Amino acid sequence: MRNISSIRQNPGKILAFGNYTAGYQTILDFDYLCGKDAPSIAGIVTVSAKFQKFFWGNREVLIPCFPTAEKAKASLGSIEWMLNINSGRRAFQSTVSFFDAFPDALGGHIFAEDVPEIHALELYKRYQKQNKTLIGPAGVGLLVPGALKLGVVGGVDWRQLEKNHLMTAGNVAVLSASGGMINEIITIVATTGHAISFALCFGGDRFPSTTPRDAFLAAEADEATSHIVYYGELGGQDEYELVELITSGKVTKPVVAYIAGVIGEGFDQPVQFGHAKALANNKSETASAKRRALAEAGVKVANSMTDFSKAIKDIPQNEKPESVDATSLVGRKASLFSSTISKESSEGYEFVGAPLQQWADEGDIALQITSALLGKRPASQKTTEFIRTVFLLSVDHGPQVSGALNTIVTARAGKGLVDSLAAGLLTIGPRFGGAVSDAAREWFEGVTEAKTPEEHVESYAKAKKYIGGIGHKKYRLGLPDPRTARLAGFVDELPSHRYYDYAKAIEAITSSKKGSLILNVDGTIAALMLDILEQEEKLTEDELRQLIDADFFNALFVIPRTVGFVAHYLDQKRLDEGLFRLPNDDVHLA
């Protein structure tokens, strides 16, 4: 088992598996009250969300979520601990996936009960050899005051943490088979004027990955621990191993113990109590037999919880534990939604991390919009230059196109700016301006799935579908679109451009069949934006996929075209030509 002193010196970060809002919040409250700079939970493996919201003191923070441990590794780097809240049937696989992704991790805690025993044995066998500190199953974890709270040990309410002085290290190690009882014992230790050095619940299943023997040896080796308080139960042979440790001199520190389950001896047949291990199959496994064995080895054994509390009170006290100021945790209220884009501060309004006055001083609207689209300032000026160029080339493509025409018709009907603009924007879709995201998805999936351009084209031909980003009504081979020629200049500035190369390979196939099936401006924007985000902004494939799913690429058309639609609206208001009506000659009346 990991040395407790080393955990105090370097508690490390936690990756959680599963959803348990209250359990995770109490860890963040512990971290905050201990004076840490940041939460120890660095991420959560779950498919329920991209982020989960928690309190850090009285303000809210977002903890990133990942679908797998491997994805968490790619984003977070090194992690020291696992907190596994998954169900018993999923505990084994998720634990293995954690240590496969983080082979240098120190250990973890498995919260679930009913982990199949074959899985529990395999976990013990596999990770004991690797010297991992794996706690559970069927426990509540490990708590080292001021350093690490790995689980719900110590309680799930910050008031319990504050009341029991769990931010300040004491001299009493609390070790228990029962998750419910360990918190009761921690409270007894605190109310009798003591503080714990650490608390560990090895769990009530038959095959815990950290045994009572391991925990006792850790307490013996811990310089801060002077006394051990132990809560055991009927069933199993653990207490006889503890007797051997004490009588052989491997554990020399005073021990106060209580073994629960004497009532089970009043039944004719063995009775199964709450935990899987709490079943006395023979006389040596009864609570009475274990109490006698421990007492003979010199342990102060209590025969009731009242006596147990008195024995704990008699433990010599260290200095009085320090209190912490927890007033900032009072009256917290969760927000209705989160925003990382803007806020009001003492300097006025902030937008993407900077006051609006600073943006005005910088004088670069393209940089501001690029930052807004990415949610942060771009790492490369080339990204801003490309988006600026896209905007300049996309602001308007004439009054005949669907969006401008709808804006004009609505304006001439006497409607206002917002109505007219909305009418134009609502025409954007797969046939007008909304193909940038479709093209991005096609180039991305083709490249990442290693699909050849020929396979890509053939699959669309068989499905009788158009390829997004391919084809133009006006431009063709021999008559290139000047906009795409201007954008293509960015290719030479990139160290690699696999998405653009893929799109051009598609064009070579389609244009050989029909001259108008060229790579159009939507397809060019999509391909080059993918390459720039990958090369200049260092976005991963997962991050690119998230942007595609969020319709990021269509924003490159919507934003500049909004300006064009507003210009057409104002133009019509200046001209004031009245209600527009199509002549009968322009309508085919069947």
C-alpha positions in Angstrom: 0.0 0.0 0.0 1.1 3.6 -0.7 3.0 5.3 2.1 0.6 7.8 3.8 3.3 10.3 4.3 4.0 10.4 0.5 0.3 11.1 -0.1 0.4 14.1 2.3 3.4 15.4 0.3 2.0 14.8 -3.1 -1.7 13.9 -3.1 -2.1 14.0 -6.9 -5.1 14.3 -9.2 -8.2 12.1 -9.6 -10.0 10.7 -12.6 -13.6 9.8 -11.7 -15.7 7.1 -13.4 -19.5 7.4 -13.4 -21.9 10.0 -12.2 -22.2 11.0 -8.5 -22.7 14.7 -8.1 -22.8 14.8 -4.2 -19.8 12.5 -3.9 -17.7 14.6 -6.3 -18.8 17.9 -4.7 -17.7 16.8 -1.3 -14.2 16.1 -2.7 -14.1 19.6 -4.2 -15.3 21.1 -0.9 -12.6 19.2 0.9 -9.9 20.4 -1.5 -11.2 24.0 -1.2 -11.2 24.0 2.6 -7.7 22.5 2.6 -6.6 25.6 0.7 -5.7 23.8 -2.6 -5.4 25.9 -5.7 -7.6 23.7 -7.9 -9.9 20.7 -7.6 -8.2 17.3 -7.3 -10.8 15.8 -9.6 -9.3 16.6 -13.0 -12.0 14.8 -15.1 -14.9 12.4 -15.2 -15.4 9.4 -17.5 -19.0 9.5 -18.6 -21.0 9.8 -21.7 -23.7 12.0 -20.2 -22.1 15.4 -20.9 -18.9 17.3 -22.0 -18.7 19.1 -18.7 -20.2 18.8 -15.2 -20.7 21.8 -13.0 -19.6 21.9 -9.4 -18.9 24.5 -6.8 -15.4 25.6 -6.0 -15.9 27.6 -2.8 -18.9 29.8 -3.7 -18.2 30.0 -7.4 -18.9 27.4 -10.1 -16.4 25.4 -12.1 -16.7 23.0 -15.0 -15.0 19.6 -14.8 -14.4 18.1 -18.2 -16.0 14.8 -19.1 -14.6 12.1 -21.4 -16.2 9.0 -23.0 -13.2 6.8 -22.2 -10.0 6.7 -20.1 -8.0 6.9 -23.2 -9.6 10.2 -24.2 -9.0 11.5 -20.7 -5.4 10.6 -21.0 -4.9 12.5 -24.2 -6.4 15.6 -22.7 -5.3 15.5 -19.0 -1.9 13.9 -19.1 -0.8 12.2 -15.8 -3.4 11.2 -13.2 -2.5 9.6 -9.8 -5.8 8.2 -8.6 -9.0 6.6 -9.9 -12.4 7.0 -8.2 -14.7 4.4 -9.7 -18.4 4.9 -9.1 -19.5 2.5 -11.8 -21.8 -0.4 -11.0 -20.5 -3.7 -9.8 -20.8 -5.3 -13.3 -18.8 -2.5 -14.9 -16.2 -2.0 -12.1 -13.7 -4.5 -13.4 -13.5 -3.3 -17.0 -13.4 0.4 -16.1 -10.7 -0.2 -13.5 -8.6 -2.1 -16.1 -9.1 0.6 -18.7 -7.9 3.2 -16.1 -4.7 1.5 -15.3 -4.1 0.6 -19.0 -4.4 4.3 -19.8 -2.5 5.5 -16.7 0.1 2.8 -15.9 2.0 5.1 -13.5 -1.1 5.9 -11.4 -0.8 5.2 -7.7 -4.1 3.5 -7.2 -7.8 4.0 -6.8 -11.1 3.3 -5.1 -14.0 1.1 -6.2 -17.2 2.2 -4.6 -19.6 -0.5 -5.9 -20.9 -3.5 -4.0 -21.7 -6.8 -5.7 -18.5 -6.8 -7.8 -18.3 -10.4 -9.1 -15.9 -12.2 -6.8 -13.9 -13.5 -9.8 -13.4 -9.9 -10.8 -12.4 -8.8 -7.3 -9.8 -11.6 -7.1 -8.4 -10.7 -10.5 -8.1 -7.1 -9.5 -6.3 -8.0 -6.3 -3.9 -10.4 -8.2 -3.2 -8.0 -11.0 -2.6 -4.7 -9.1 -1.1 -6.0 -5.9 1.8 -7.2 -8.0 2.1 -3.6 -9.4 2.1 -2.1 -5.9 -1.1 -0.2 -6.6 -3.2 1.1 -3.7 -6.6 -0.1 -4.8 -9.3 0.3 -2.1 -12.7 -1.5 -2.2 -14.9 -2.9 -3.6 -17.9 -2.0 -1.3 -16.2 0.7 0.6 -16.1 4.5 0.9 -12.5 5.1 0.2 -9.4 6.8 1.7 -9.1 10.2 3.4 -5.8 11.8 4.3 -6.6 15.1 6.1 -5.3 18.2 4.3 -4.3 16.1 1.3 -6.6 13.5 -0.3 -10.2 12.6 -0.2 -10.7 9.6 -2.4 -14.4 8.7 -2.0 -17.2 9.7 0.3 -15.3 8.7 3.4 -15.8 11.5 5.9 -19.2 12.4 4.6 -20.9 14.1 1.6 -21.6 17.4 3.3 -19.0 20.1 3.8 -20.4 20.6 7.3 -19.3 17.1 8.3 -15.8 17.9 7.0 -15.7 21.1 8.9 -17.1 19.7 12.1 -14.8 16.7 12.2 -11.7 18.8 11.4 -10.8 16.7 8.4 -8.6 19.4 6.9 -6.0 19.1 9.7 -4.0 16.0 10.3 -4.2 14.3 13.7 -2.7 11.2 15.3 -5.5 8.6 15.1 -5.8 6.2 12.1 -9.4 5.0 11.6 -9.7 1.7 9.8 -13.0 0.0 9.0 -14.7 -2.8 7.1 -17.9 -0.8 7.0 -18.5 2.3 5.0 -21.3 3.5 7.1 -19.5 3.0 10.4 -16.3 4.6 9.4 -18.0 8.0 9.2 -19.6 7.4 12.6 -16.2 6.5 14.1 -14.6 9.6 12.5 -17.2 11.7 14.3 -16.5 9.9 17.6 -12.8 10.6 17.2 -13.6 14.3 16.5 -16.1 14.7 19.3 -13.7 13.2 21.9 -11.2 15.9 21.1 -9.0 14.1 18.6 -8.2 14.3 14.9 -7.5 11.5 12.4 -4.2 10.9 10.7 -6.0 9.1 8.0 -9.1 7.0 7.5 -9.4 3.9 5.2 -12.4 1.7 4.5 -11.3 -1.5 2.9 -14.9 -2.6 2.3 -17.3 -5.4 3.3 -16.8 -7.7 0.3 -15.1 -11.0 0.8 -12.1 -10.1 -1.3 -11.0 -6.4 -0.8 -8.1 -5.2 -2.8 -6.6 -3.5 0.2 -6.9 -5.8 3.3 -6.9 -4.9 7.0 -3.4 -6.2 7.2 -2.3 -3.7 4.5 -4.0 -0.9 6.3 -2.5 -1.7 9.7 1.0 -1.8 8.2 0.4 1.5 6.5 -0.7 3.0 9.9 2.4 1.5 11.6 4.7 3.1 8.9 2.9 6.5 9.2 4.9 8.9 11.4 1.8 11.0 12.1 -0.2 8.0 13.5 0.2 7.2 17.1 -3.0 5.1 17.7 -5.1 2.8 15.5 -8.9 2.6 15.8 -10.3 -0.5 14.1 -13.9 -1.5 13.4 -14.3 -5.1 12.2 -17.1 -7.6 11.8 -17.9 -11.3 12.1 -16.8 -13.5 9.2 -13.4 -14.2 7.7 -9.9 -14.5 9.2 -8.6 -10.9 8.9 -8.4 -10.3 12.7 -6.2 -13.3 13.1 -3.7 -11.8 10.6 -3.8 -8.6 12.7 -3.1 -10.7 15.8 0.0 -12.1 14.0 1.2 -8.6 13.1 0.9 -7.4 16.7 2.4 -10.5 18.4 5.3 -10.6 15.9 6.1 -6.9 16.6 5.3 -5.7 13.1 2.6 -3.5 14.5 3.6 -1.8 17.8 1.2 1.1 18.0 -1.8 0.9 20.4 -5.0 -0.4 18.9 -8.6 0.2 20.0 -11.0 -2.2 18.4 -14.7 -3.2 18.2 -15.9 -6.3 16.3 -19.6 -6.2 15.4 -21.9 -9.2 15.1 -22.1 -10.9 18.5 -25.8 -11.1 18.0 -25.3 -13.5 15.2 -24.2 -16.2 17.7 -27.7 -16.3 19.1 -29.1 -18.1 16.0 -29.0 -21.8 15.4 -27.7 -21.3 11.8 -25.1 -18.8 10.5 -26.8 -15.5 9.6 -25.7 -13.3 6.7 -25.4 -9.7 7.8 -25.2 -6.6 5.6 -21.8 -7.2 4.0 -20.9 -10.2 1.9 -18.0 -11.0 4.3 -20.2 -10.7 7.4 -21.0 -14.4 7.8 -19.5 -16.6 10.4 -19.1 -20.1 8.9 -17.4 -21.5 12.0 -16.7 -20.5 15.6 -13.4 -18.9 14.8 -15.2 -16.4 12.6 -17.6 -15.3 15.2 -17.3 -11.8 16.7 -16.7 -13.2 20.2 -13.8 -15.4 19.0 -12.2 -12.5 17.2 -12.6 -10.2 20.2 -10.9 -12.7 22.5 -8.0 -13.2 20.1 -7.4 -9.5 19.7 -7.6 -8.9 23.5 -5.1 -11.6 24.1 -2.7 -9.9 21.7 -2.9 -6.7 23.7 -5.6 -4.8 21.8 -8.1 -2.7 23.8 -11.3 -4.4 22.7 -14.7 -2.8 23.4 -17.8 -4.9 24.0 -20.2 -2.2 23.0 -20.3 1.0 21.0 -20.5 2.9 24.2 -17.3 1.3 25.5 -15.7 1.8 22.1 -16.4 5.6 22.3 -15.0 5.7 25.9 -11.8 3.8 24.7 -11.3 6.3 21.9 -11.8 9.2 24.3 -9.0 7.8 26.4 -6.5 8.1 23.6 -3.9 10.8 24.4 -4.7 14.0 22.5 -2.3 15.9 20.3 -2.7 19.6 19.8 -6.2 20.9 19.3 -7.2 20.6 15.6 -7.3 23.9 13.7 -10.6 25.2 12.5 -11.1 26.4 8.9 -13.3 29.2 7.6 -16.1 27.6 5.7 -18.5 30.6 5.6 -18.0 31.0 1.8 -19.8 27.6 1.3 -23.0 28.8 3.0 -26.0 29.6 0.8 -24.5 28.4 -2.5 -27.0 28.4 -5.4 -26.4 26.6 -8.7 -26.7 28.7 -11.8 -29.3 27.9 -14.5 -26.7 27.8 -17.3 -23.0 28.3 -17.8 -21.1 30.6 -20.2 -17.4 30.8 -20.9 -17.7 33.6 -23.4 -18.6 36.7 -21.5 -19.2 38.2 -18.1 -19.5 41.6 -16.3 -16.5 42.5 -14.2 -15.1 45.5 -12.3 -13.6 46.7 -15.6 -17.0 46.5 -17.4 -17.9 43.8 -19.8 -15.5 41.0 -20.7 -15.6 39.0 -23.9 -13.6 35.9 -24.4 -11.2 36.8 -21.5 -10.6 40.5 -22.2 -12.5 43.7 -21.5 -14.3 45.2 -24.5 -12.1 48.3 -24.2 -9.0 46.0 -24.8 -10.6 44.6 -27.9 -11.3 48.1 -29.1 -7.7 49.1 -28.5 -6.5 46.1 -30.5 -8.8 47.1 -33.3 -9.2 43.7 -34.9 -12.8 42.5 -35.3 -11.6 39.3 -37.1 -9.5 38.4 -34.2 -12.4 39.1 -31.8 -14.8 36.9 -33.9 -12.2 34.1 -34.3 -11.7 34.1 -30.5 -15.5 34.0 -30.0 -15.9 31.0 -32.4 -13.1 29.0 -30.8 -14.0 30.1 -27.2 -10.4 31.3 -26.7 -7.8 33.4 -28.5 -6.3 31.6 -31.5 -2.8 30.3 -31.1 -1.9 31.3 -34.6 -2.3 34.6 -36.4 -2.8 32.5 -39.6 -6.2 31.2 -38.2 -7.4 34.8 -37.9 -6.1 35.7 -41.3 -7.9 32.8 -42.9 -11.2 33.6 -41.2 -10.8 37.3 -42.1 -10.4 36.3 -45.7 -13.4 34.0 -45.6 -15.5 36.8 -44.2 -14.3 39.3 -46.8 -15.1 36.8 -49.6 -18.5 35.6 -48.2 -20.2 38.9 -47.2 -22.5 38.9 -50.3 -23.0 37.0 -53.5 -25.6 39.2 -55.2 -29.2 40.0 -54.6 -30.4 37.0 -56.7 -29.4 34.3 -54.1 -32.0 32.9 -51.8 -31.1 34.6 -48.6 -30.6 38.1 -50.0 -33.8 37.7 -52.1 -35.9 36.7 -49.0 -34.5 39.6 -47.1 -35.4 42.0 -49.9 -38.9 40.6 -50.3 -39.6 40.8 -46.6 -38.2 44.4 -46.3 -40.4 45.5 -49.2 -43.4 44.0 -47.4 -42.8 46.6 -44.7 -41.2 44.4 -42.1 -38.4 45.5 -39.8 -34.8 44.7 -39.7 -35.0 41.6 -37.4 -37.9 40.0 -39.4 -36.2 40.7 -42.7 -32.8 39.4 -41.5 -34.5 36.3 -40.0 -36.2 35.6 -43.3 -32.9 35.6 -45.1 -31.1 33.5 -42.5 -33.8 30.9 -42.5 -33.1 30.0 -46.1 -29.6 28.9 -45.2 -29.4 25.1 -45.5 -27.8 22.3 -47.5 -28.7 24.0 -50.8 -27.7 27.5 -49.9 -24.8 28.4 -47.7 -25.2 25.5 -45.2 -22.9 23.1 -46.9 -19.7 24.1 -45.2 -20.4 21.9 -42.2 -21.5 19.1 -44.5 -18.3 19.4 -46.5 -16.2 19.5 -43.3 -17.8 16.3 -42.1 -17.2 14.6 -45.5 -13.5 15.5 -45.7 -13.0 14.7 -42.0 -14.6 11.3 -42.1 -12.9 10.4 -45.4 -9.5 11.2 -44.0 -9.9 9.8 -40.5 -11.5 6.6 -41.7 -8.8 6.2 -44.4 -11.4 6.0 -47.1 -9.9 6.5 -50.6 -11.3 9.3 -52.7 -12.6 6.7 -55.2 -14.5 4.9 -52.4 -15.9 8.2 -51.2 -17.2 9.2 -54.6 -18.6 5.7 -55.3 -20.4 5.6 -52.0 -22.2 8.8 -52.8 -23.0 7.7 -56.3 -24.6 4.5 -55.1 -26.7 6.4 -52.6 -27.6 9.0 -55.3 -26.5 11.8 -53.0 -24.7 15.0 -53.7 -21.2 15.5 -52.2 -21.2 18.6 -50.1 -18.6 21.1 -51.2 -18.6 19.9 -54.8 -20.3 21.6 -57.8 -21.1 25.1 -58.9 -23.8 26.5 -61.3 -21.5 29.2 -62.7 -17.9 28.1 -62.4 -16.3 25.0 -63.9 -13.1 23.7 -65.2 -11.5 26.4 -67.3 -13.6 29.0 -65.5 -12.3 28.9 -61.9 -14.0 30.6 -59.0 -11.8 33.6 -58.0 -12.8 33.1 -54.4 -11.4 29.5 -54.2 -8.3 30.6 -56.0 -7.7 33.3 -53.3 -8.3 30.8 -50.5 -6.0 28.3 -52.0 -3.1 30.6 -51.3 -3.2 29.5 -47.7 -2.2 25.9 -48.8 1.5 27.0 -49.3 1.6 28.5 -45.8 0.7 25.2 -44.0 3.2 22.4 -43.2 0.5 19.8 -43.9 -2.9 20.0 -45.5 -4.3 16.5 -45.7 -8.0 17.6 -45.7 -7.4 20.0 -48.6 -5.5 17.3 -50.5 -8.3 14.9 -49.9 -10.9 17.4 -51.2 -8.8 18.1 -54.3 -8.5 14.4 -55.0 -12.3 14.2 -54.8 -12.6 17.1 -57.2 -10.2 15.4 -59.7 -12.6 12.4 -59.9 -15.9 14.4 -60.0 -14.7 17.1 -62.5 -13.5 14.4 -64.9 -17.1 13.3 -65.2 -18.6 16.8 -65.4 -16.8 20.0 -65.6 -19.0 21.9 -63.2 -18.4 19.4 -60.4 -15.4 21.3 -59.0 -14.4 22.0 -55.4 -16.6 25.0 -54.6 -16.0 27.7 -52.1 -17.9 25.9 -49.3 -15.8 22.8 -49.8 -12.6 24.8 -49.9 -13.4 26.7 -46.8 -14.2 23.5 -45.0 -11.0 21.7 -46.0 -8.6 24.5 -45.3 -10.3 25.4 -42.0 -9.9 21.7 -40.9 -6.2 21.9 -41.9 -5.6 25.2 -40.1 -7.3 24.1 -36.9 -5.3 20.9 -36.9 -1.9 22.4 -37.9 -2.0 25.9 -36.4 -4.4 25.4 -33.4 -3.3 21.8 -32.7 -6.8 20.5 -32.3 -7.2 16.8 -32.0 -9.5 14.7 -34.1 -12.0 14.5 -31.3 -12.0 18.3 -30.9 -12.5 18.7 -34.7 -15.4 16.3 -34.6 -17.0 18.3 -31.8 -16.8 21.4 -33.9 -18.3 19.7 -36.9 -21.2 18.4 -34.7 -21.7 21.9 -33.3 -22.1 23.4 -36.8 -19.0 25.5 -36.3 -18.1 25.5 -40.0 -21.5 27.0 -41.1 -20.8 29.9 -38.8 -18.1 30.9 -41.3 -20.9 31.6 -43.8 -23.6 32.8 -41.4 -21.6 35.6 -39.8 -20.4 37.5 -42.9 -23.7 36.9 -44.8 -25.6 38.4 -41.9 -23.8 41.7 -42.7 -24.8 41.3 -46.4 -28.4 40.6 -45.5 -28.5 43.7 -43.3 -27.0 45.8 -46.1 -29.7 44.5 -48.5 -32.4 45.4 -46.0 -31.2 48.9 -45.5 -30.8 49.3 -49.3 -34.4 48.4 -49.8 -35.5 50.9 -47.1 -33.6 53.6 -48.9 -35.0 52.7 -52.3 -38.6 52.2 -50.9 -39.9 50.5 -54.0 -43.0 49.1 -52.2 -44.4 45.6 -52.0 -42.8 43.1 -54.3 -45.0 40.9 -56.4 -44.0 38.5 -59.1 -45.4 39.2 -62.5 -47.7 36.5 -63.8 -45.3 35.8 -66.7 -42.7 34.7 -64.2 -44.9 32.0 -62.7 -46.0 28.8 -64.3 -49.6 28.4 -63.5 -50.6 24.7 -64.0 
